[in-house]
Amino acid sequence: MNVPYLTTAQKGPILELERRILSAMPQIEHWFRTQWLEHSPPFYGSVDLRNAGFKLAPVDMNLFPGGFNNLNRDFMPLCVQAVQSALEKVCPDARSLLLIPENHTRNTFYLQNVATIQYILKQAGLNVRLGSISPEITAPTEVTTANGDTLLLEPVKRSGNRVTLPDFNPCVVLLNNDLSAGIPPLLEGIEQNLLPPLHAGWSTRKKTHHFAAYDEVADDFAKLIGIDPWLINPYFDRCEGIDFHERKGEECLAAKVELLLDRIAEKYKEYGITEQPYVIVKANAGTYGMGVMSVKSPDEVIGLNRKQRNKMSVIKEGQEVHEVIVQEGVHTFESINDAVAEPVVYMVDRFVVGGFYRVHTGRGVDENLNAPGMHFEPLSFEAPCSLPDCGADPDCLPNRFYSYGVVARLALLAASLELEQTAPAEEEAYRVAV
């Protein structure tokens, strides 16, 4: 495999970070083991990383990953073992599982992801059927994936405190639907094991909650291996009361952008970094790269034109944006064949099970690569992220991937803290609302 390479002369800090991670590998793995004794990992997740040569940091944590079809097929046994480990903790005697995918059935590549998840679950010894909560699916419906496989979607029914399909009463319900449109009453209060929990969905989850939890994790980890936590952690802030159509909240947003750019500039000066600082402004909930803009000056968020306002005001499922996260932009200086690349690491339970590079032919090093309507090529990792070669160069393939796996697991641990910290408040808020 032709692995993306760093296209920057500023490799010193990242090589030093990788050296620190490699030399502390036994302490790191022991630390993770103790953390997982205290915190339950999400069932699965994926992390978008950015490698700037002077910084390696997560920029997004997805609790409903939709790219299992992009993983190296050689890693399927890792996925199967991790699923078995996860199920042993939540439902050891599980025999049947209901998998609920996203409502959109026209994205054939996403459907290939669903087929891959179903394959992994079946290999783990489960009887798996696909249940749809889409109002458009009112009868058993066949859909075709990108590579021509056929899946059968069946409408989910409520029976007392359980969700079922005809002649199918599952022990476990697995969501691959991020609930952007809201929590469906169909799933509220069911007695079956529901993974991930409802408050992990984007109707209640906030990116700022996740990165606040990541602040805690990154600080603890930085003390463990003796580094500046900024090397693995993007600064962030949030702005509420936004209405892009009505131009409300522009001043607040501009002020937050300016403050964050100043903080980043101070760090760049400290490390002798010559790149121009930038921030990413994005909806504080949601995915699919919607509601995202890259900003290098506070002036850029004042007086947005109609096209920009339309782009920022609505995200997936037509949800309006009234709150944004302002996040430090982390350049990606990895490229392949002159195209910008960023690693995406996949995890099941507490285990890294593989990943891929999102390779974008139409974007720059300081832009969001997860962009709808733009072309990207997944490039599967050819080595797992759990087997470093401590006798080799710190940036050789196994060692770079090990560092990616470590930082991705920090984000996964942060997601565990986030779900613990937000569960009672979010569930109470939902009960009050209904």
C-alpha positions in Angstrom: 0.0 0.0 0.0 1.2 3.5 -0.8 0.8 5.2 2.6 0.2 9.0 2.7 3.3 10.8 3.7 3.9 14.1 5.6 4.4 17.0 3.2 5.8 19.4 5.7 9.2 20.2 7.0 7.8 20.6 10.5 8.0 16.9 11.4 10.1 17.4 14.6 7.3 17.7 17.1 5.3 14.8 15.7 8.4 12.5 15.7 9.1 13.5 19.3 5.5 12.8 20.2 5.7 9.4 18.5 8.9 8.6 20.3 7.3 9.5 23.6 4.3 7.3 22.9 6.5 4.3 21.8 8.8 4.5 24.8 5.9 4.7 27.2 3.9 1.9 25.5 3.8 -0.4 28.6 2.6 2.5 30.8 0.1 3.6 28.2 -1.5 0.2 27.8 -1.6 -0.3 31.6 -3.2 3.2 31.9 -5.9 2.3 29.4 -6.6 -1.0 31.1 -7.2 0.8 34.4 -9.4 3.4 32.7 -11.6 0.7 31.2 -12.1 -0.9 34.6 -13.7 2.4 35.7 -15.5 3.4 32.5 -17.5 1.4 29.9 -16.6 2.1 26.3 -19.2 2.8 23.7 -20.2 -0.2 21.7 -18.4 1.2 18.7 -17.0 4.5 17.3 -14.9 6.2 14.7 -12.5 9.1 15.2 -11.3 11.6 12.5 -7.7 12.5 13.2 -5.5 15.2 11.7 -1.7 15.0 11.6 -0.1 18.4 11.1 3.5 17.3 11.6 3.5 19.5 14.8 0.3 18.1 16.2 -1.8 14.9 16.2 -5.4 15.4 17.4 -8.9 14.1 17.0 -11.4 16.6 15.4 -14.5 14.4 15.5 -15.9 11.4 17.4 -18.7 9.5 15.7 -20.7 7.0 17.9 -22.6 5.6 14.9 -19.8 4.9 12.5 -20.9 4.4 8.9 -17.7 3.2 7.1 -17.1 -0.4 8.1 -17.1 -1.3 4.5 -13.9 0.8 4.0 -11.9 -1.3 6.5 -9.3 -3.8 5.4 -11.0 -7.2 5.1 -8.1 -8.8 6.9 -9.2 -7.1 10.1 -12.6 -8.7 10.1 -11.5 -11.2 12.8 -10.5 -8.3 15.0 -14.0 -6.8 14.6 -15.7 -10.2 15.4 -13.6 -10.7 18.6 -14.3 -7.1 19.7 -18.0 -7.6 19.2 -18.0 -10.8 21.2 -16.1 -8.9 24.0 -18.7 -6.1 24.0 -21.7 -8.5 24.1 -20.2 -10.5 27.0 -20.5 -7.4 29.1 -23.9 -6.2 28.2 -25.8 -9.4 27.4 -23.7 -12.6 27.7 -26.6 -14.9 26.5 -27.5 -12.7 23.5 -28.6 -14.8 20.5 -30.5 -12.3 18.4 -29.8 -8.7 17.5 -31.9 -6.1 15.7 -29.7 -3.7 13.7 -31.4 -0.3 13.0 -29.7 1.6 10.2 -30.1 5.2 9.0 -33.4 6.1 7.3 -31.8 7.1 4.0 -31.7 4.0 1.8 -30.4 5.6 -1.4 -26.8 5.8 -0.3 -25.5 2.5 -1.6 -22.1 2.9 0.0 -23.7 3.4 3.4 -25.8 0.3 2.8 -22.5 -1.6 2.1 -21.5 -0.5 5.6 -24.7 -1.9 7.0 -24.0 -5.2 5.2 -20.5 -5.3 6.6 -21.8 -4.7 10.2 -24.4 -7.4 9.7 -21.6 -9.8 8.5 -19.5 -9.0 11.5 -22.4 -9.6 13.9 -23.3 -12.9 12.3 -19.7 -14.0 12.5 -19.9 -13.2 16.2 -22.6 -15.8 16.5 -25.7 -13.7 16.4 -29.0 -14.0 14.5 -29.3 -10.6 12.9 -32.1 -8.8 11.1 -32.4 -5.3 9.9 -35.2 -3.1 11.3 -36.1 0.3 9.8 -37.7 3.2 11.8 -38.2 5.2 8.5 -41.8 6.2 7.9 -41.1 5.3 4.2 -40.5 1.6 5.1 -44.0 0.2 5.8 -43.4 -3.4 4.5 -40.4 -5.7 4.1 -38.2 -3.9 1.5 -35.2 -5.1 -0.4 -32.4 -2.6 -1.0 -29.2 -3.0 -3.0 -25.7 -2.1 -1.8 -22.8 -0.5 -3.8 -21.4 -3.9 -4.7 -24.7 -5.5 -5.6 -25.6 -7.3 -2.3 -29.2 -7.3 -1.3 -30.4 -6.4 2.2 -33.9 -6.8 3.6 -35.3 -3.9 5.7 -38.3 -4.6 7.8 -40.5 -2.0 9.7 -39.8 -2.1 13.4 -42.9 -2.7 15.6 -43.5 -1.9 19.3 -44.8 -4.7 21.5 -45.1 -3.6 25.1 -41.7 -2.5 26.3 -39.9 -4.3 23.4 -39.3 -3.7 19.7 -39.8 -6.6 17.4 -40.0 -7.9 13.9 -42.4 -10.7 12.8 -41.2 -13.9 14.6 -38.2 -12.1 15.9 -37.9 -10.9 19.5 -34.2 -9.7 19.8 -32.1 -9.6 23.0 -30.1 -6.6 21.8 -30.9 -3.6 19.6 -28.0 -1.9 17.9 -28.4 1.5 16.4 -26.5 2.6 13.3 -28.8 5.5 13.2 -27.6 8.7 14.8 -31.1 10.0 15.7 -30.4 13.4 14.1 -34.2 13.9 13.6 -35.0 13.2 17.3 -35.6 10.3 19.6 -38.4 8.2 18.1 -41.1 7.2 20.7 -40.8 3.7 19.3 -37.4 3.3 21.0 -38.1 5.2 24.2 -38.2 3.1 27.4 -37.6 -0.3 25.8 -36.4 -3.1 28.1 -34.0 -4.6 25.7 -30.3 -3.6 25.7 -30.1 -0.6 23.4 -26.6 0.2 22.0 -25.5 3.0 21.9 -27.9 4.6 24.4 -30.5 7.1 23.1 -28.6 10.1 24.6 -25.7 9.3 22.3 -27.8 10.5 19.3 -27.3 13.9 17.8 -30.8 15.0 18.9 -29.3 15.5 22.4 -25.5 15.0 22.1 -23.2 18.1 21.8 -19.7 18.1 20.3 -18.6 20.6 23.0 -19.6 18.0 25.7 -17.3 15.5 24.0 -14.4 17.9 23.7 -14.8 19.0 27.3 -14.5 15.4 28.4 -11.5 15.0 26.0 -9.8 18.0 27.8 -9.8 15.9 31.0 -8.5 12.8 29.2 -5.8 14.6 27.3 -4.5 16.4 30.4 -4.2 13.1 32.3 -2.5 11.4 29.4 -0.1 14.3 28.8 1.0 14.0 32.5 1.5 10.3 32.0 4.0 10.6 29.2 5.3 14.1 29.9 4.0 16.2 26.9 2.2 19.4 26.3 -1.5 18.4 26.0 -2.0 20.9 23.2 0.0 18.5 21.0 -2.9 16.1 21.1 -5.8 18.4 21.8 -7.5 21.1 19.7 -8.7 24.3 21.5 -12.4 24.9 21.3 -15.2 27.2 22.3 -19.0 27.4 21.6 -21.5 30.1 20.6 -25.2 29.8 21.3 -28.2 31.8 20.1 -27.1 31.6 16.4 -29.5 32.2 13.6 -27.5 32.4 10.3 -30.6 33.3 8.2 -31.4 36.3 10.5 -27.7 37.1 11.1 -28.2 36.7 14.8 -25.1 35.9 16.9 -22.5 37.1 14.4 -20.8 39.3 16.9 -20.5 36.6 19.5 -19.2 34.2 16.8 -16.6 36.7 15.6 -15.4 37.4 19.2 -15.0 33.7 19.9 -13.2 33.2 16.6 -10.8 36.0 17.4 -10.0 34.7 20.9 -9.3 31.2 19.6 -7.2 32.4 16.7 -5.1 34.5 19.3 -4.7 31.4 21.5 -3.5 29.3 18.6 -1.2 32.0 17.4 0.5 32.0 20.8 1.1 28.3 20.6 2.4 28.6 17.0 4.9 31.2 18.2 5.9 29.0 21.1 6.7 26.1 18.8 8.1 28.1 15.9 5.2 27.1 13.6 4.9 29.3 10.5 1.5 28.1 9.2 -1.5 30.5 9.4 -3.8 29.6 12.3 -7.4 28.8 11.4 -10.6 27.6 13.1 -13.4 25.4 12.1 -16.9 26.6 12.8 -19.4 23.8 12.7 -22.8 22.8 14.1 -22.5 21.6 17.7 -24.5 18.5 16.7 -24.7 16.4 13.6 -22.4 14.7 11.1 -21.9 14.1 7.4 -19.7 17.2 7.1 -22.8 19.5 7.1 -22.8 23.0 8.6 -19.0 23.4 8.5 -16.8 26.4 7.5 -13.0 27.1 7.7 -12.2 30.6 9.0 -8.9 32.5 9.3 -10.2 35.8 10.4 -13.2 36.9 12.6 -14.2 39.2 9.7 -15.1 36.1 7.7 -18.1 35.2 9.9 -19.6 38.7 9.7 -22.0 39.4 6.8 -22.1 35.9 5.3 -23.7 35.8 1.8 -26.9 33.9 1.2 -25.1 30.7 -0.1 -22.9 30.6 3.0 -25.8 31.2 5.4 -27.8 28.5 3.7 -24.9 26.1 4.0 -24.4 26.8 7.8 -28.1 27.0 8.8 -29.3 23.5 8.2 -27.7 20.1 8.8 -28.8 16.5 8.4 -32.6 15.7 8.5 -33.3 19.4 8.0 -32.4 20.4 11.5 -31.7 24.1 12.0 -28.4 25.2 13.5 -28.6 27.5 16.6 -25.4 26.5 18.3 -21.9 26.0 17.0 -18.5 24.8 18.2 -15.6 26.9 17.2 -12.7 24.5 17.1 -9.0 24.9 16.5 -8.2 23.9 12.9 -5.6 21.2 12.7 -3.8 21.1 9.3 -3.5 17.7 7.6 -0.1 17.5 6.0 -0.5 13.9 4.9 -1.1 13.4 1.2 -1.0 10.8 -1.5 -0.8 11.4 -5.2 -1.1 15.1 -4.5 -4.4 14.6 -2.7 -5.0 15.6 0.9 -5.5 12.7 3.3 -6.7 12.2 6.9 -6.8 9.0 9.0 -10.1 7.7 10.4 -9.7 5.1 13.1 -12.5 2.5 13.9 -13.1 0.9 17.3 -15.4 -1.7 18.7 -15.6 -1.9 22.5 -12.2 -0.8 23.7 -10.3 -2.2 20.8 -9.0 -0.6 17.6 -10.2 -2.7 14.7 -8.7 -0.8 11.8 -9.1 2.4 9.9 -8.7 4.1 6.5 -7.5 7.3 5.0 -10.1 9.7 3.7 -8.3 10.9 0.6 -9.8 14.1 -0.9 -8.8 15.3 -4.4 -10.6 18.6 -4.2 -9.7 20.0 -0.8 -6.8 21.8 0.9 -4.8 21.0 4.0 -6.9 23.4 6.1 -10.3 22.3 5.0 -12.9 19.8 6.1 -12.5 16.6 4.1 -15.8 15.1 5.1 -17.7 17.1 2.5 -21.0 16.1 0.9 -20.9 16.1 -2.9 -17.1 16.0 -3.0 -15.1 13.0 -4.1 -13.0 11.0 -1.6 -11.3 7.7 -1.8 -11.0 5.4 1.2 -7.6 3.8 1.6 -7.6 1.0 4.1 -4.9 0.7 6.7 -2.7 -2.3 5.8 -1.5 -2.7 9.4 -3.5 -2.8 12.7 -3.1 0.1 15.2 -2.1 -2.1 18.1 1.3 -3.6 17.2 4.1 -1.1 17.3 7.7 -1.9 16.3 9.7 -0.4 19.1 13.0 -1.1 17.4 12.1 0.8 14.2 11.8 4.4 13.2 9.0 6.2 15.2 7.3 7.2 12.0 7.4 3.8 10.3 4.0 2.3 9.3 3.3 0.2 12.4 4.4 3.0 14.7 2.5 5.8 13.0 -0.6 3.6 13.2 0.0 2.8 16.8 0.2 6.5 17.6 -3.1 7.0 15.7 -4.6 4.1 17.7 -3.5 5.7 21.0 -5.0 9.1 20.2 -8.2 7.5 18.9 -8.6 5.5 22.1 -8.2 8.8 24.1 -11.2 10.1 22.1 -13.1 6.9 22.8 -12.4 7.2 26.5 -13.6 10.8 26.3 -16.8 9.5 24.7 -17.2 7.2 27.7 -16.9 10.1 30.1 -19.2 12.2 28.0 -22.0 9.6 28.0 -21.6 9.2 31.7 -21.7 12.9 32.4 -24.6 13.7 30.1 -26.9 10.7 30.6 -28.9 11.9 33.7 -29.4 15.5 32.5 -30.3 14.5 29.0 -32.7 11.8 30.0 -34.4 14.1 32.6 -34.7 16.8 29.9 -36.4 14.3 27.6 -38.8 13.2 30.3 -39.8 16.8 31.0 -40.2 17.5 27.3 -42.6 14.7 26.9 
